[in-house]
């Protein structure tokens, strides 16, 4: 018997379920430890045209089709930095979250940095700091003069407001030990209650910032988790911890999310330091508190979103699904 029953065949949700039902062992589509459906390997057919751009399907996660933009919208700061060098590793308070989502005007402390630029397809100032200096840069999401564009009204109408998990994890016990075979530990942590905690012997003022953090955020636009990245790998030879992945140990050569030329932000924070996890261009997971890094928005679609070219498309790079 089939594990999943199909939804409306002309929806993207239903098409993914059909593909899973037809998949054979070793396929580029599989079910993760939480029962989510994911694409993996170097070249899965998971391309869609969304917002008149190329996006790719991470899978059906928590019952929603999850997409990631195929190209970065810019080399951006995840959050501004305090004068002592600290960063609040909490997505619900992050400047990048405010850039991507609706409802935010002027930035913190009444400065000139404006929020919601990407959501509203506008231009203005956003953080692009260098070390501890909260430098700003001109951000243009109007799509003019070769700049990336923000979300169209049609695209926004397809996005489901969703729950995003902000559980944190550390370097020693998690990222430097978890492999593909026990990636569920990373997923458990992301959905857990751990956040950054003050060390017993803080070495920096910002290690003891006493800022409250949350483990749940509800919104429209986020970023990938480290577990999303890890599970995009299809390899029988990858038995190395995520913090040590590189192009020689079989972990990244068959991973469609990996970008050899770019670092990529994730949504997840470290619990043992005020850092944010990101994927380095060498493939490993690493932490940052003072960098600008390439930003690839992630959204969840409403289950009613349909494919308009189902008869002629197959989800490949040359025959992408078009959504409405």
N, C-alpha and C positions, 0 to 999 in steps of 0.2 A: 504494500500500500504506500501511497505517497505521503510524505511528511507534511507537505503544505498543499492546500487547495488554492486554486487560482482565483484571482479577483477578476474584475472586468478585463478582458483580454486587450483592450486598446489603451489601458493605463500603463504607465511605466511600472507601477507596483506589480500589476498582474503579469507583465512581460518578464520581469525578473523572477517571479515565482515559477513561471513556465520554464524558464531557462534552468532553474535549479532542479525542477522535476525531471528534466531531460538530461541532466549532467551525468557524466560517467566519472569513475574514479580518476583522480589526477586532473580534474577539470579546473578551470580558472574561477569557478564559483563554488563556495563551500559554506558550511554552517559553523560558526564559532562556538566557544564553550557556553555562551549566554543564549544560544539559539538565534543569533543574528546572522543574516545572509551577507556574505562579503565577496568582493572580487580580489583575486590575487594573481601574481605572475607578472611577467614583463609586458605583455601585450593583450590584456583581456579586452573584450568588446564592451566597454563601459563608457563610451563617449556619447554625450548629448549636447545639443544646442540649446542653451538656456541663457536668457538675457542677451540674445544675439551673439553669444560667445561660446567657446568650447569649455564645457565642464565635464567632470567624470564622476561616475557613480561609485561611491565607497561601498554601498550595499543597502540593505534594508535593516536599519538599526532601531531597536525599540519600536518596531512597527512602522517606521517612516523611511522613505527613500532619502538617503543622505548623499549630497553632492559636494564636490570640491572644485573650485575654479582651476583650470588647467594652467593658467599663467598667473604670476604674482601681480598684485595691484600696487606693489611698491616696497621699497626697503624702509620699513617703518619701525618705530619704537613700540614695544608692547605696553609700557607704562612709563610715566615720567619718574625721575629719580630724585630722592631727597638730597639735601646738601651734603649729607654724610655718606652718600653713595648707595643708600638702600633703595629697594624697590618693593612695593606692596604686591606680592604675588597672588593676587586675587582677581580673577577675570571680571567679577561683578563690579569692580571698581576701576578697571583698567581703562586707560585712555584709548587704546586700540578698540576695545569693546564699544566705547562711545563713538568712535569714528565710524564703526560698521553698522550700528543699530540706531533706531529712531528715538527721538525724544530728548536729545541733548543739544544744548546751545553752547554758550561760552564755556571754556574749559575751567579747570579748578582754579581757585583763588582769584577769580575774576580776570584772568589774563586773556590774551588775545587768541588763544588756541580754541578753535571751534569744533564742536562735536557733530556727529551724524552726517559728515560730508559724503561718505560713501553711500549711505542709505538714501540721501537726498540728491545725489548726483551733482554736488556743488564743489566749488573750490574755496580754499582758505588755508589757514595755517594748521599744521599738525606736528606732533613731536617727532624729531629725528635726531635724538641726542647723541653726543659723543662723550662716552665715559660718564662723568658726573654732571656734565653741563646740559641742562635741559634746552638744547637748541631746537629751533623750529625750522620747518621747511615749507615751501609752498606745495600744497597738495591739490591736485586738480582731478576731479572725477566726473568731468563733463564729457569726456570722450573726444575733446577737441585737440588738434595739433599732436595727435599720437598719444595723448594721455589716456590712462584707463578710464572707463566710465563706471558710474555707479549703477544701481539697480533701477530698471525701468518700472513703471507702474504695473505693467503686465507681469513682470518677474516677481515683484513684491506680492502680488495677489496669489501666487503659487506657493509661497513660503509659509510653512506651519510654525507658529510660535511653539517652542519646544523646551523641554527640560534638559539642561546641560550639567554634567557632573564635574565638580571642581576638586575632588579629593586629590591630595598631594601624596608624593612618595619620595623616598630618599635615594641617594646614590648607592650606598654600600649594600643595603639589604634588598634593593629592588633593581635598579637599572643596571648595576654591575653584576647581577646574578640571574635575572629573568631571561629566559630564552624562549623561542617559539613554542617549545613543548610545555611550558608552564606560563604562557602569556596571560592566562586567566588571573594570575596574581596581580598583574598590572591593572587589569580591568576591575578586579575587586577593589583595588586601592582608589582608582578613579571614581568609583561609586561609593567609596567609604566616607569616613568622618575625619580622616587625618588632614590637618592643615599645617602650615609652618608654625613651629613652636620655638620659643626662645631657648637657646642652648643653656646648659647649666653654667657655663662660663662664657658669656658673650664676649667676643673680641671686638665687636663694632657696635656703635650705638644702634644701628638699624637692625641688629639681631634681636634687640629688645624693644621693638617699636610698639608693642601692645595694641596693634591695630586689629580689630575683629575681622575675621575672614569667614566666608560661607562655603558650604560644600555643594550647594544647589543654586543654579541661576536659570531663569526663564527668559528667553529672548529669541531673536530671529537669526542672527548671523554670528557664527563662532569660528573656531579653528579646529583642525584635526587633533585627536589625542595621539599620544605615543603608541597606544595600542592599535589605532587605525593604521598607522604607518607600519608597525611590525607585522600585522596580519595581511598586509598587501604583498608580503614575500611568499613565494612558492619555491621551496627548496628543500631537498632531502639532506643537504650538506650543511645547513645552517644550525649549528648547535652552540653558537657563541652568544655570550651575554650581550644584550642590546647596547650597553655602553661601550662595547668593543667591536661593533660591526664595522666592516670595511670592505673594500672591493677584492679582497683575497680569500675571504672565508665563506663564500657562497651565500651570503645573506642579502646582498643588495642588487646583484646582477639580474635577479628575477623579481623585482619590486617596482611596480608601476608608479608609486608615489615618489620614490627616490629621485632627486634631482642632482646630477653630478656637478652642476655649476652653481648651485645655490644652497644656502642654508634656509631652513623653513621653520617658522614659529609653530608651536603647538599651544593648546589651551591650558596645559597642565603646569602646575607649580611644584617646586621642590619643598619637601617638608623639613629638610635639615638645613636649609639656607634660603635667603631671599633671592632665589633664582627662578627663572622660567625654563622649562625644558624646550629644547628645539632639536631639530635634526640637522647635523652638519653635512656639508657636501661630500664628506668622505663616508657617510652612511651611519655613523654612530649617533647615539643620543647624548646630548651635552646640555649644560645649564648656562644661562646668561642673565646678567642683571644690568648690563650697560651697553647693549649693542642695538643697532638697527638690523633687522633681519627680514628676509622676504616673506610676504604675507599672502596667503592663499585662503580666501574666505570659504567657509563651509556652511551649508544650509540644509534644512530638512524640508522636503516637499509635502504638500497635501496629497493624500492618497488618491484624490480625484484627478490629478494631473494626467493628461492624456498625451499619447504620441500621435502626431499628425501625419507622419510618413511611415507608418508601420509596414505597409506593403512594400516599400522600397528600401528601408533601412534595416541594418542588423547590429547597430551599436559600435561598428568599427570606426576607426579614425576617418575613413573616407566616406562612410555611410552612417553618419551620426543620427541618433534619434532627435527629432525636433519636438518640443513640448508646448502644450497649451493648457 
